[in-house]
Structure formats: structure tokens, C-alpha cells
Amino acid sequence: MMRIANAQLWVHDQDEALAFYTGKLGMEVRSDVTLPEMGNFRWLTVGPPGQEDFAVVLMAIPGAPVMNEETGKEVRNLMSKGFAGTVFLTTDDVRGDYEELKGRGVEFTEEPEERPYGIDCGFRDPSGNALRLTQVNEAVVNQ
């Protein structure tokens, strides 16, 4: 059986992203490895405490030969608009977590709002990636 192990987000600065995801969102570093034989490629992953089998890859936008300059600009443009990737986070207390994250300096694009599936809000990371924080209704979970 296949399982999802990682999801990837493009980031402008891996150190800045690492500080955001660990310091503000409370995630843990899963791996942080630099490979000199691959031009100092850095494999950096983070994940929520207690969810050991999943990680988010914080991937620096590569240069040539992996990605040409024009494509890199397109990726950065999409990131600035919040359309280069989204991470969906769930919680049992969206309003409480919203207040806690705001207190840590997370800037929200949407406040918690009732939706047909639960309570939902949105924010962005320093690279512009969209993140959603949702408290799913029990009725939706048990369908």
C-alpha cells in the first residue's frame, strides 16, 4: 500500500522558512541535510509533533540546470500570490490556535469563519505559501 510521506513547498529562504515553521507554527525538524556532492543541495523537512510519518519539504527554488531563470520567476510570482502550494492543517480548537499563532507573530489573511465543513481560517508563510487552519465538524469527519 502506498502512503504519502512528504509534501513540498517552494521557499525563498530555507533558514527563514525553518524559523517560521518551527518557531511560529511549532513544527519539528524531520531532516536537515546538505549534500556537497549535489552542489550543496539542502534537504530540509519539518512536521507536526506526534505525526512522525509525514513531513513538509521546505525546498529552495533551484537554479539551472534544474530550473531555468524564467521558470524560477514564474514560481516566485505564483508564490507571491499564494498559489504555489497550500498546506491544510487541522485542529480541535481553531479559535484558540488562531489566537496563539497571532501571538507568535503569524499574520492571518482570513480570521476564523464558520463554513459548512467546520471553522476555517488562512495565513501565509514568509515565502507567500497559503496555509489553512481548520476545525472540521464531527458530522463531516464521520461521513
LUMVEXZA-696315 format. One record per residue: residue number from 0; x, y, z of N, C-alpha, C, O in turn. Coordinates in nm, 2 decimals. Layout:
LUMVEXZA-696315
> NUM,X,Y,Z,X,Y,Z,X,Y,Z,X,Y,Z $
...
***
This chain:
LUMVEXZA-696315
> 0,0.08,-0.12,0.00,0.00,0.00,0.00,0.09,0.12,0.00,0.18,0.13,0.08 $
> 1,0.06,0.22,-0.09,0.13,0.34,-0.09,0.08,0.44,0.02,-0.04,0.44,0.05 $
> 2,0.17,0.52,0.07,0.13,0.62,0.17,0.20,0.75,0.13,0.31,0.75,0.07 $
> 3,0.14,0.86,0.17,0.21,0.99,0.15,0.31,1.02,0.26,0.27,1.01,0.38 $
> 4,0.43,1.05,0.22,0.53,1.07,0.32,0.57,1.22,0.33,0.59,1.27,0.44 $
> 5,0.57,1.29,0.22,0.61,1.43,0.22,0.53,1.50,0.12,0.48,1.45,0.02 $
> 6,0.52,1.63,0.15,0.46,1.73,0.05,0.56,1.84,0.05,0.64,1.86,0.14 $
> 7,0.57,1.91,-0.07,0.68,2.01,-0.09,0.62,2.15,-0.10,0.51,2.17,-0.17 $
> 8,0.68,2.25,-0.04,0.66,2.39,-0.06,0.78,2.45,-0.11,0.89,2.43,-0.06 $
> 9,0.77,2.54,-0.21,0.89,2.62,-0.25,0.90,2.73,-0.15,0.81,2.79,-0.10 $
> 10,1.03,2.76,-0.12,1.05,2.87,-0.02,1.17,2.96,-0.08,1.26,2.91,-0.15 $
> 11,1.16,3.09,-0.04,1.26,3.18,-0.09,1.39,3.16,-0.01,1.50,3.17,-0.07 $
> 12,1.38,3.14,0.12,1.50,3.13,0.21,1.47,3.01,0.31,1.38,3.02,0.39 $
> 13,1.55,2.91,0.30,1.52,2.79,0.38,1.54,2.82,0.53,1.46,2.77,0.61 $
> 14,1.63,2.91,0.57,1.65,2.94,0.71,1.53,3.02,0.76,1.49,3.00,0.87 $
> 15,1.48,3.11,0.68,1.36,3.19,0.72,1.24,3.10,0.73,1.16,3.11,0.83 $
> 16,1.23,3.01,0.64,1.11,2.91,0.64,1.13,2.82,0.77,1.03,2.80,0.83 $
> 17,1.25,2.78,0.79,1.27,2.69,0.91,1.23,2.76,1.04,1.16,2.70,1.13 $
> 18,1.27,2.89,1.05,1.24,2.97,1.17,1.08,2.98,1.18,1.03,2.97,1.29 $
> 19,1.01,3.01,1.07,0.87,3.02,1.07,0.80,2.89,1.11,0.72,2.89,1.20 $
> 20,0.83,2.79,1.05,0.76,2.66,1.07,0.79,2.60,1.21,0.70,2.54,1.26 $
> 21,0.91,2.62,1.26,0.94,2.57,1.39,0.91,2.67,1.50,0.84,2.63,1.60 $
> 22,0.95,2.79,1.48,0.93,2.89,1.59,0.79,2.94,1.60,0.74,2.96,1.71 $
> 23,0.72,2.96,1.49,0.59,3.02,1.50,0.48,2.91,1.49,0.38,2.92,1.56 $
> 24,0.50,2.81,1.41,0.39,2.71,1.40,0.42,2.59,1.49,0.33,2.51,1.51 $
> 25,0.54,2.58,1.55,0.56,2.47,1.65,0.59,2.34,1.59,0.59,2.24,1.66 $
> 26,0.63,2.33,1.46,0.67,2.21,1.40,0.81,2.17,1.44,0.89,2.25,1.49 $
> 27,0.84,2.04,1.41,0.97,1.99,1.44,1.05,1.96,1.31,1.00,1.94,1.21 $
> 28,1.18,1.97,1.33,1.27,1.94,1.21,1.27,1.79,1.20,1.30,1.72,1.29 $
> 29,1.24,1.74,1.08,1.25,1.60,1.05,1.39,1.56,0.99,1.45,1.46,1.03 $
> 30,1.43,1.65,0.90,1.57,1.63,0.84,1.62,1.76,0.79,1.55,1.85,0.75 $
> 31,1.75,1.78,0.81,1.82,1.90,0.76,1.96,1.85,0.71,2.05,1.85,0.79 $
> 32,1.97,1.81,0.59,2.09,1.75,0.53,2.14,1.83,0.41,2.06,1.86,0.32 $
> 33,2.26,1.87,0.41,2.32,1.93,0.30,2.41,1.83,0.23,2.50,1.77,0.29 $
> 34,2.40,1.83,0.09,2.47,1.73,0.01,2.57,1.80,-0.07,2.54,1.85,-0.18 $
> 35,2.70,1.81,-0.03,2.80,1.88,-0.11,2.82,1.82,-0.25,2.84,1.89,-0.35 $
> 36,2.80,1.69,-0.27,2.82,1.62,-0.40,2.71,1.66,-0.49,2.72,1.63,-0.61 $
> 37,2.60,1.73,-0.45,2.49,1.78,-0.53,2.49,1.93,-0.53,2.38,1.99,-0.53 $
> 38,2.60,1.99,-0.52,2.61,2.14,-0.52,2.56,2.20,-0.40,2.50,2.31,-0.40 $
> 39,2.58,2.14,-0.28,2.53,2.19,-0.15,2.37,2.19,-0.15,2.32,2.28,-0.08 $
> 40,2.31,2.10,-0.22,2.16,2.09,-0.21,2.12,2.06,-0.07,2.19,1.97,0.00 $
> 41,2.02,2.13,-0.02,1.98,2.11,0.12,1.84,2.05,0.12,1.74,2.10,0.07 $
> 42,1.83,1.93,0.18,1.70,1.86,0.21,1.66,1.90,0.35,1.71,1.85,0.45 $
> 43,1.55,1.98,0.35,1.50,2.03,0.48,1.35,2.00,0.49,1.27,2.04,0.41 $
> 44,1.32,1.92,0.60,1.18,1.89,0.62,1.14,1.92,0.76,1.22,1.91,0.86 $
> 45,1.01,1.95,0.78,0.95,1.98,0.91,0.82,1.90,0.92,0.76,1.87,0.81 $
> 46,0.77,1.88,1.04,0.64,1.82,1.05,0.58,1.84,1.19,0.65,1.89,1.28 $
> 47,0.45,1.82,1.21,0.39,1.84,1.33,0.43,1.74,1.44,0.45,1.62,1.41 $
> 48,0.45,1.78,1.56,0.48,1.69,1.67,0.37,1.58,1.68,0.26,1.61,1.67 $
> 49,0.41,1.46,1.69,0.32,1.35,1.71,0.27,1.29,1.58,0.20,1.19,1.58 $
> 50,0.31,1.35,1.46,0.28,1.29,1.33,0.41,1.26,1.26,0.44,1.33,1.16 $
> 51,0.47,1.16,1.31,0.61,1.13,1.26,0.62,1.08,1.12,0.73,1.08,1.06 $
> 52,0.51,1.03,1.06,0.52,0.97,0.93,0.49,1.06,0.81,0.48,1.02,0.70 $
> 53,0.49,1.19,0.84,0.46,1.29,0.74,0.55,1.41,0.76,0.58,1.45,0.88 $
> 54,0.60,1.47,0.65,0.68,1.59,0.66,0.65,1.69,0.55,0.62,1.64,0.44 $
> 55,0.68,1.81,0.57,0.67,1.91,0.46,0.81,1.95,0.42,0.89,1.98,0.51 $
> 56,0.84,1.93,0.29,0.98,1.97,0.24,0.98,2.12,0.22,0.89,2.17,0.14 $
> 57,1.07,2.19,0.27,1.09,2.33,0.25,1.20,2.34,0.15,1.32,2.35,0.18 $
> 58,1.16,2.35,0.02,1.25,2.34,-0.09,1.29,2.47,-0.15,1.20,2.55,-0.19 $
> 59,1.42,2.50,-0.15,1.47,2.62,-0.21,1.44,2.62,-0.36,1.45,2.51,-0.42 $
> 60,1.41,2.73,-0.42,1.39,2.73,-0.57,1.53,2.72,-0.63,1.62,2.80,-0.62 $
> 61,1.54,2.61,-0.71,1.67,2.58,-0.77,1.70,2.66,-0.89,1.61,2.71,-0.96 $
> 62,1.83,2.67,-0.92,1.87,2.73,-1.05,1.89,2.63,-1.15,1.85,2.51,-1.14 $
> 63,1.96,2.67,-1.26,2.00,2.58,-1.37,2.09,2.47,-1.31,2.17,2.49,-1.22 $
> 64,2.08,2.35,-1.36,2.01,2.30,-1.47,1.87,2.25,-1.43,1.79,2.22,-1.52 $
> 65,1.83,2.25,-1.31,1.70,2.20,-1.26,1.59,2.29,-1.31,1.49,2.25,-1.36 $
> 66,1.61,2.43,-1.29,1.50,2.52,-1.32,1.57,2.64,-1.39,1.66,2.70,-1.34 $
> 67,1.52,2.68,-1.51,1.58,2.80,-1.57,1.53,2.93,-1.51,1.43,2.92,-1.43 $
> 68,1.59,3.04,-1.54,1.56,3.16,-1.48,1.41,3.21,-1.49,1.35,3.25,-1.40 $
> 69,1.36,3.19,-1.61,1.22,3.22,-1.64,1.12,3.14,-1.56,1.03,3.20,-1.50 $
> 70,1.14,3.02,-1.55,1.06,2.93,-1.46,1.07,2.97,-1.32,0.97,2.98,-1.25 $
> 71,1.19,3.00,-1.27,1.21,3.05,-1.13,1.13,3.17,-1.11,1.07,3.19,-1.00 $
> 72,1.13,3.27,-1.20,1.05,3.39,-1.19,0.90,3.36,-1.18,0.83,3.42,-1.10 $
> 73,0.85,3.26,-1.26,0.71,3.23,-1.26,0.67,3.17,-1.12,0.57,3.20,-1.07 $
> 74,0.76,3.08,-1.07,0.73,3.02,-0.94,0.73,3.13,-0.83,0.63,3.12,-0.75 $
> 75,0.82,3.22,-0.83,0.82,3.33,-0.73,0.70,3.41,-0.75,0.64,3.46,-0.65 $
> 76,0.65,3.44,-0.87,0.53,3.52,-0.89,0.41,3.45,-0.83,0.33,3.51,-0.77 $
> 77,0.40,3.32,-0.86,0.28,3.24,-0.81,0.29,3.24,-0.65,0.19,3.24,-0.59 $
> 78,0.41,3.22,-0.60,0.43,3.22,-0.45,0.38,3.35,-0.39,0.31,3.35,-0.29 $
> 79,0.41,3.46,-0.46,0.37,3.60,-0.40,0.22,3.61,-0.40,0.17,3.69,-0.32 $
> 80,0.15,3.54,-0.48,0.00,3.54,-0.49,-0.06,3.43,-0.40,-0.18,3.43,-0.39 $
> 81,0.02,3.35,-0.34,-0.03,3.24,-0.26,-0.08,3.12,-0.34,-0.17,3.05,-0.29 $
> 82,-0.03,3.10,-0.46,-0.08,3.00,-0.55,0.03,2.90,-0.59,0.01,2.83,-0.69 $
> 83,0.13,2.88,-0.51,0.23,2.79,-0.55,0.22,2.66,-0.47,0.30,2.57,-0.48 $
> 84,0.13,2.65,-0.38,0.11,2.54,-0.29,0.03,2.58,-0.17,0.03,2.69,-0.12 $
> 85,-0.04,2.48,-0.11,-0.12,2.51,0.01,-0.10,2.39,0.10,-0.10,2.27,0.06 $
> 86,-0.09,2.42,0.23,-0.08,2.31,0.33,-0.21,2.33,0.42,-0.24,2.44,0.46 $
> 87,-0.28,2.22,0.44,-0.40,2.22,0.52,-0.37,2.16,0.65,-0.33,2.05,0.66 $
> 88,-0.39,2.24,0.76,-0.37,2.19,0.89,-0.51,2.18,0.96,-0.60,2.26,0.94 $
> 89,-0.52,2.08,1.05,-0.64,2.06,1.12,-0.61,2.07,1.27,-0.50,2.05,1.32 $
> 90,-0.71,2.11,1.35,-0.70,2.13,1.49,-0.84,2.11,1.56,-0.94,2.11,1.49 $
> 91,-0.83,2.09,1.69,-0.95,2.07,1.76,-1.01,2.20,1.81,-1.12,2.21,1.86 $
> 92,-0.92,2.31,1.81,-0.96,2.44,1.86,-0.91,2.55,1.77,-0.80,2.61,1.80 $
> 93,-0.97,2.57,1.66,-0.92,2.67,1.56,-0.91,2.81,1.62,-0.82,2.88,1.59 $
> 94,-1.01,2.85,1.70,-1.01,2.99,1.75,-0.90,3.00,1.85,-0.83,3.11,1.85 $
> 95,-0.87,2.90,1.94,-0.76,2.91,2.03,-0.63,2.91,1.96,-0.54,2.99,2.00 $
> 96,-0.61,2.82,1.86,-0.49,2.82,1.79,-0.46,2.94,1.71,-0.35,2.99,1.70 $
> 97,-0.57,3.00,1.65,-0.56,3.13,1.58,-0.50,3.23,1.67,-0.41,3.31,1.63 $
> 98,-0.56,3.25,1.79,-0.51,3.35,1.89,-0.36,3.32,1.93,-0.28,3.41,1.94 $
> 99,-0.33,3.19,1.95,-0.19,3.16,1.99,-0.09,3.19,1.88,0.01,3.25,1.90 $
> 100,-0.13,3.15,1.75,-0.04,3.18,1.64,-0.03,3.33,1.61,0.08,3.38,1.58 $
> 101,-0.14,3.41,1.63,-0.13,3.55,1.61,-0.03,3.61,1.72,0.04,3.70,1.69 $
> 102,-0.04,3.55,1.84,0.05,3.60,1.95,0.20,3.57,1.91,0.29,3.64,1.97 $
> 103,0.22,3.47,1.83,0.36,3.43,1.79,0.40,3.51,1.67,0.52,3.50,1.62 $
> 104,0.31,3.60,1.61,0.35,3.68,1.50,0.31,3.63,1.37,0.35,3.69,1.26 $
> 105,0.22,3.53,1.36,0.17,3.48,1.23,0.07,3.58,1.19,-0.02,3.62,1.26 $
> 106,0.08,3.62,1.06,-0.01,3.72,1.00,-0.12,3.64,0.92,-0.09,3.58,0.82 $
> 107,-0.24,3.65,0.97,-0.35,3.58,0.90,-0.41,3.66,0.79,-0.42,3.79,0.79 $
> 108,-0.45,3.59,0.68,-0.52,3.66,0.57,-0.67,3.65,0.59,-0.75,3.73,0.53 $
> 109,-0.72,3.56,0.67,-0.86,3.54,0.70,-0.87,3.50,0.84,-0.80,3.41,0.89 $
> 110,-0.97,3.56,0.91,-1.00,3.52,1.05,-1.08,3.39,1.05,-1.14,3.36,0.95 $
> 111,-1.09,3.32,1.16,-1.18,3.20,1.17,-1.32,3.24,1.13,-1.38,3.33,1.18 $
> 112,-1.38,3.15,1.05,-1.51,3.17,1.00,-1.59,3.04,0.99,-1.53,2.94,0.95 $
> 113,-1.71,3.04,1.02,-1.80,2.92,1.01,-1.81,2.88,0.86,-1.85,2.97,0.78 $
> 114,-1.80,2.76,0.83,-1.82,2.71,0.70,-1.90,2.58,0.71,-1.92,2.53,0.82 $
> 115,-1.95,2.53,0.60,-2.03,2.41,0.60,-1.96,2.29,0.66,-2.02,2.20,0.72 $
> 116,-1.83,2.28,0.65,-1.74,2.17,0.69,-1.68,2.20,0.83,-1.62,2.10,0.88 $
> 117,-1.69,2.32,0.88,-1.63,2.35,1.01,-1.59,2.49,1.02,-1.65,2.58,0.96 $
> 118,-1.49,2.52,1.10,-1.44,2.66,1.12,-1.30,2.66,1.05,-1.22,2.57,1.07 $
> 119,-1.28,2.77,0.97,-1.16,2.77,0.89,-1.10,2.91,0.89,-1.17,3.01,0.90 $
> 120,-0.97,2.92,0.87,-0.90,3.05,0.86,-0.78,3.03,0.77,-0.73,2.91,0.75 $
> 121,-0.71,3.14,0.73,-0.60,3.13,0.64,-0.49,3.22,0.68,-0.51,3.33,0.73 $
> 122,-0.36,3.18,0.65,-0.25,3.26,0.67,-0.14,3.22,0.56,-0.16,3.13,0.49 $
> 123,-0.03,3.29,0.56,0.08,3.27,0.47,0.21,3.26,0.54,0.23,3.31,0.65 $
> 124,0.30,3.18,0.48,0.43,3.17,0.53,0.52,3.29,0.48,0.47,3.36,0.39 $
> 125,0.64,3.31,0.52,0.72,3.42,0.47,0.75,3.42,0.32,0.78,3.52,0.26 $
> 126,0.73,3.30,0.25,0.75,3.29,0.11,0.62,3.32,0.03,0.63,3.33,-0.09 $
> 127,0.51,3.33,0.10,0.38,3.36,0.04,0.30,3.24,0.02,0.18,3.25,-0.03 $
> 128,0.34,3.12,0.06,0.26,3.00,0.05,0.14,3.01,0.14,0.15,3.06,0.25 $
> 129,0.03,2.96,0.09,-0.10,2.97,0.16,-0.11,2.85,0.26,-0.07,2.74,0.22 $
> 130,-0.16,2.87,0.38,-0.19,2.77,0.47,-0.33,2.79,0.53,-0.37,2.90,0.54 $
> 131,-0.40,2.68,0.55,-0.53,2.68,0.60,-0.53,2.61,0.73,-0.47,2.51,0.75 $
> 132,-0.60,2.66,0.83,-0.62,2.60,0.96,-0.77,2.58,0.98,-0.85,2.67,0.98 $
> 133,-0.81,2.45,1.00,-0.95,2.41,1.00,-0.98,2.32,1.12,-0.90,2.23,1.16 $
> 134,-1.09,2.35,1.18,-1.15,2.27,1.28,-1.27,2.20,1.21,-1.38,2.27,1.19 $
> 135,-1.26,2.08,1.17,-1.36,2.01,1.09,-1.48,1.96,1.18,-1.46,1.91,1.29 $
> 136,-1.60,1.98,1.13,-1.72,1.94,1.21,-1.72,1.78,1.22,-1.68,1.71,1.13 $
> 137,-1.76,1.74,1.33,-1.77,1.59,1.36,-1.85,1.52,1.25,-1.82,1.41,1.21 $
> 138,-1.96,1.59,1.21,-2.05,1.53,1.11,-1.98,1.50,0.98,-2.00,1.40,0.91 $
> 139,-1.88,1.59,0.94,-1.81,1.58,0.82,-1.71,1.46,0.83,-1.69,1.38,0.74 $
> 140,-1.64,1.46,0.95,-1.54,1.36,0.98,-1.60,1.22,0.97,-1.53,1.12,0.93 $
> 141,-1.72,1.20,1.03,-1.78,1.07,1.04,-1.86,1.02,0.92,-1.94,0.93,0.92 $
> 142,-1.85,1.09,0.80,-1.93,1.05,0.68,-1.86,0.94,0.61,-1.91,0.90,0.51 $
***
